[in-house]
Structures are given as structure tokens and as C-alpha cells.
Amino acid sequence: MRRAKGSSSPAGRTAGQGPSRTARNPGGVGRDGGAVQPDSASIAAWEALRHPGGVSDDPFAAVAPVYENWYETPLGRHVDREELALLRRLVAREARRLVVEVGAGTGHVARVFARDGARVLAVEPSRAMRSVGVARSAGLPIEWVAAFGESLPLRSRVADGALIVATLEFVSDPRRALAEASRVVRPGGWLLVGWLEARSSWVATYRLAADRGEAPWTAARFLTRERLVELVGREPEEYGEAVWAGPLASEPLRAAEEAGRRSGHPPAFAAARWRIGET
């Protein structure tokens, strides 16, 4: 995803700081014994901590209403199509009755999975992004959860799979976020991670934005396949790449894709699937 999604941590949080706070219901049983633990009171308390001055403190407040407009441009549609095709291919044979998406943003990916037949728990800390996501996902089997990825208020082993797309770049503790996502997946389930490839020309553009002080890129740390393997602790079961056209590409975009491949241009986006252990 070429725009920064609502991150699992505040966009202004820097590397090395402690894990983010989240609402929890330590003694609760969830909603009718379901997967989600926090009640309305704990969510309200979390919101007060996250946005002490109101929604204007949310770093995504300004961008949330227009966040998905980029997908309506020719390049945005092309990139979106390529990335979603990769994500869908990597879980095409997997159970998707209940999927947790960590850092769901406005629910762009969550809606695709829901339309494909999944029930989705969309975890998103940004109130502004979540508000847009709730409106856009009306009528779909998507439940929104206010939380950070480093401490999910979800029961263990409840989901068929967990999805993290363009989110680890912004969390304060990627290893912990990956561990939390794995924790909520049943044994034999799957973890699918998509990331912005650190060696691509797209990320070079984001680094320039960071140099100009543009949020949320100032807090971003970009990833490679090797770094993801190090964070997870093992090789993925399956891996794929998408989008070789550069950030300044124009029509015909298919020709730009092929030119990028032939020139050895690093892909803009990569994704990998891990199997969650049986024990």
C-alpha cells in the first residue's frame, strides 16, 4: 500500500520506546464468549489515553477522509490490484472464517477479505482511520477493535489467520507485534505479512518525505525479506513480490512493470506466509 496505513503505534513514536498501551479487560470473558476482550468502558479509557486532546491529536486525523483517494488514480489502481492479487494468492487455500488484521487503517484490505467470505477483526489505533473504516465497511462482517499491535486485546488461538500489511514499518516493537499476531492464531493457522521493500525506489521516495519532516514517514523503519525472517525466527512457507513500476510511472503501466523487472528494479511490495505451530 503506497500510503501509510494507520499504524500499530502512534506515528510519532520512535524506535526503542516501550510497547504501546492498549485497552484490556483482564478479567473479562469477551463479547458472548467471543474473541474480543475489551468492553465499552475500557475502550473509552483507551481513547482518553490515546487522544487526551481529542481527535486532533490523532496524526491521521487530516489524512483519513482522503486516505483512499489515491486508489482512484491510474497508478493507485494498478498498484492496489497487484498487491491485493499477491495477498490473495498467498492465502488462496487457507481457512479464512475469522481473520485478524493488525493495523487495518481504513479497512481497505479488510473489506477485500470480508467480501471473499472472511469475518474480520480489524485492529486499528487511529480513531480517525477507524471512523472512516467503520463507515466504509457497513454491512460487511468486519468488527473494529481499538488497540495497538504490540498488545492485542484478543483471546489466544481464536483466528484462522492474521494479516499485517504495511504496518510493521510503524510499530515500536515489530517482533512483539508479530508474536502477538501469532498468539491469536489457532495452531495450524497462518500469518501473512506484507511490507514495503526497503530497497525499492518507492521507499526512496518515502525516505525523502521523512527528510522533509513529513509524518508518518519520519517514524518509519523499512524492511527486507531477510529482516522479516530474522524477526519471525524462521523462513516463510511461501513468499511473493509485486509492483516493479516506479512511483513516477505512467501509462501503459503494464509496460512499466515489465521494464522494471527487466532492469532489475527491486519490487515495491513483498509478502510472505508463515504457518503457526501445531504446539
C-alpha positions in Angstrom: 0.0 0.0 0.0 1.6 3.2 -1.1 0.2 5.5 1.5 1.0 4.9 5.2 -1.8 2.9 6.9 -2.9 3.7 10.3 0.0 2.3 12.2 0.0 -0.1 15.1 1.8 2.6 17.1 1.4 6.3 17.1 3.2 7.8 14.0 5.3 10.0 16.2 6.6 7.1 18.4 10.3 6.4 17.8 12.2 3.1 17.8 13.3 1.9 21.1 10.4 3.2 23.1 8.4 0.8 25.1 5.3 -1.1 23.7 2.2 0.9 23.2 -0.7 0.9 25.7 -4.0 -0.7 24.8 -7.4 -1.2 26.4 -7.8 -4.6 28.0 -10.4 -6.4 30.0 -8.1 -8.5 32.2 -10.9 -10.5 33.8 -13.4 -10.2 31.1 -14.9 -13.1 29.0 -15.3 -11.0 25.8 -18.4 -10.5 23.9 -20.6 -13.5 24.4 -17.5 -15.6 24.9 -16.1 -14.3 21.6 -12.6 -13.3 20.6 -12.6 -9.6 21.6 -11.9 -8.8 25.3 -12.4 -5.1 25.9 -15.7 -3.6 26.9 -17.1 -0.1 26.1 -15.7 1.3 29.3 -12.1 0.1 28.6 -12.3 1.4 25.1 -13.3 4.8 26.4 -10.4 4.7 28.8 -8.0 3.8 26.0 -9.3 6.6 23.8 -8.8 9.1 26.6 -5.1 7.9 26.9 -4.6 7.9 23.2 -6.2 11.2 22.4 -6.1 13.4 25.5 -6.9 16.5 23.5 -9.4 14.9 21.2 -9.3 13.6 17.6 -7.0 16.5 16.6 -4.1 14.7 18.4 -4.5 11.8 16.0 -1.7 12.0 13.5 -4.0 10.5 10.8 -6.9 12.9 11.5 -6.2 15.1 8.5 -5.4 12.3 6.0 -8.1 9.8 7.0 -11.0 11.3 5.0 -9.0 11.3 1.7 -6.8 8.3 2.5 -8.2 6.0 -0.2 -8.4 8.7 -2.9 -5.1 7.5 -4.3 -6.6 4.2 -5.2 -8.7 6.0 -7.8 -5.7 7.2 -9.8 -4.4 5.0 -12.6 -1.1 4.2 -10.8 -3.0 3.7 -7.5 -5.4 1.3 -9.1 -2.6 -0.6 -10.7 -0.5 -0.9 -7.5 -3.6 -1.9 -5.5 -4.6 -4.6 -8.0 -1.1 -6.1 -8.0 -0.6 -6.1 -4.2 -4.1 -7.5 -3.5 -3.6 -10.2 -6.0 -0.4 -11.3 -4.3 -2.0 -11.3 -0.8 -5.0 -13.3 -2.1 -2.7 -15.8 -3.8 -0.7 -16.5 -0.7 -3.8 -17.5 1.3 -6.0 -18.9 -1.5 -6.0 -22.4 0.0 -6.2 -21.3 3.6 -9.2 -21.2 6.0 -10.5 -17.6 6.4 -13.5 -18.0 8.7 -12.0 -15.5 11.2 -9.1 -13.3 10.2 -7.4 -10.6 12.4 -5.9 -7.6 10.6 -3.4 -5.7 12.6 -3.1 -2.0 11.6 -6.2 -2.1 9.4 -6.2 1.6 8.6 -9.5 2.5 6.8 -10.2 -1.2 6.2 -9.2 -1.3 2.5 -7.7 -4.8 2.8 -10.2 -5.9 5.4 -13.0 -5.2 3.1 -11.5 -7.4 0.4 -11.1 -10.3 2.7 -14.6 -9.8 4.0 -16.0 -9.8 0.5 -14.1 -13.0 -0.1 -16.0 -14.6 2.8 -14.0 -13.9 5.9 -15.1 -12.5 9.2 -12.5 -9.8 10.0 -11.4 -8.3 13.3 -9.9 -5.1 12.2 -7.4 -3.7 14.8 -6.7 0.0 14.4 -5.5 2.5 17.0 -6.2 5.7 15.0 -9.7 7.0 15.8 -9.9 8.9 12.6 -8.9 6.0 10.4 -11.1 3.7 12.3 -14.1 6.0 11.9 -13.7 6.1 8.2 -13.2 2.3 8.2 -16.4 1.7 10.1 -18.4 3.8 7.6 -16.8 2.2 4.6 -17.3 -1.4 5.9 -21.0 -1.0 6.8 -22.9 -4.2 6.0 -19.7 -6.4 5.9 -18.6 -8.9 8.5 -15.9 -6.6 10.0 -15.6 -5.8 13.7 -13.4 -2.9 14.6 -11.1 -3.0 17.6 -9.2 0.0 19.1 -5.8 -1.4 20.0 -2.1 -1.4 19.2 -0.5 -4.4 17.6 2.0 -4.9 20.4 -0.7 -5.8 22.8 -3.8 -7.2 21.2 -7.0 -7.4 23.4 -7.9 -10.7 21.8 -8.1 -14.2 23.1 -5.3 -16.7 22.1 -5.8 -19.2 19.3 -9.1 -17.8 18.1 -8.4 -16.9 14.4 -7.7 -18.9 11.3 -5.1 -16.4 10.3 -3.6 -12.9 11.0 -2.8 -10.3 8.4 -0.3 -7.4 8.8 0.1 -5.2 5.7 2.3 -2.1 5.5 2.1 -1.8 9.3 5.3 -3.2 10.8 7.2 -0.2 9.4 5.5 1.9 12.0 5.2 -0.2 15.2 7.6 0.5 18.1 8.3 -3.3 18.6 7.9 -5.3 15.4 9.0 -8.5 17.0 6.4 -8.2 19.7 3.7 -7.3 17.2 4.5 -10.4 15.2 4.4 -12.5 18.3 1.0 -11.1 19.3 -0.4 -11.7 15.8 0.8 -15.3 16.0 -0.6 -15.7 19.5 -4.2 -15.1 18.4 -4.0 -17.6 15.5 -5.0 -21.2 16.1 -2.4 -24.0 15.7 -2.1 -24.8 12.1 -3.3 -21.4 11.0 -1.4 -18.7 9.1 0.4 -15.4 9.5 0.5 -13.2 6.3 2.8 -10.2 6.4 3.1 -7.6 3.6 5.8 -4.9 3.7 7.2 -2.0 1.7 10.5 -3.3 0.3 13.4 -1.2 1.8 15.5 -1.4 -1.4 12.8 -0.1 -3.8 12.5 3.3 -5.4 9.2 3.8 -3.6 10.9 3.6 -0.3 13.5 6.1 -1.5 10.6 8.5 -2.1 9.3 7.8 1.5 12.8 8.5 2.9 12.8 11.9 1.1 9.5 12.6 2.7 10.9 11.7 6.1 13.9 14.1 5.4 11.3 16.8 4.9 9.7 16.0 8.3 6.5 14.6 6.8 4.6 12.3 9.1 4.2 9.4 9.4 7.4 8.7 7.3 9.6 10.3 10.0 8.8 7.3 12.2 9.1 4.6 9.6 11.7 1.8 9.5 11.6 -0.2 6.3 12.0 -3.9 6.0 13.6 -6.6 3.8 12.8 -10.2 3.5 16.0 -11.0 5.4 14.9 -8.7 8.3 11.4 -10.3 8.4 12.9 -13.8 8.6 15.1 -12.5 11.5 12.1 -11.1 13.3 9.9 -14.1 12.9 12.8 -16.5 13.6 12.3 -18.8 10.6 11.8 -18.9 6.8 8.3 -18.4 5.5 6.3 -21.1 4.0 5.6 -19.0 0.9 6.9 -15.7 -0.4 6.0 -13.4 -3.3 6.7 -9.9 -4.7 4.7 -7.3 -6.6 4.9 -3.9 -8.3 8.1 -3.2 -10.3 6.7 0.0 -11.8 8.3 3.0 -10.1 6.5 5.8 -8.2 6.6 8.1 -11.2 5.4 5.5 -13.7 2.6 6.4 -16.2 0.5 4.5 -18.7 1.0 2.0 -20.1 1.6 0.6 -16.6 1.9 -3.0 -17.7 4.9 -1.9 -19.9 6.3 -0.1 -16.9 6.0 -3.3 -14.8 7.9 -5.3 -17.4 10.6 -2.7 -17.8 11.1 -2.6 -14.1 11.5 -6.4 -13.9 14.0 -6.4 -16.9 16.1 -3.7 -15.3 16.4 -5.5 -12.0 14.4 -2.9 -10.2 13.6 -4.1 -6.7 9.9 -4.7 -6.1 7.9 -2.1 -4.2 6.0 -4.7 -2.2 6.6 -8.2 -0.8 4.6 -10.6 1.2 5.2 -13.9 3.0 3.1 -16.5 4.8 4.2 -18.4 7.9 2.5 -21.4 9.4 1.6 -21.2 13.1 3.0 -24.1 15.0 0.8 -27.0 16.0 2.0 -26.9 19.6 
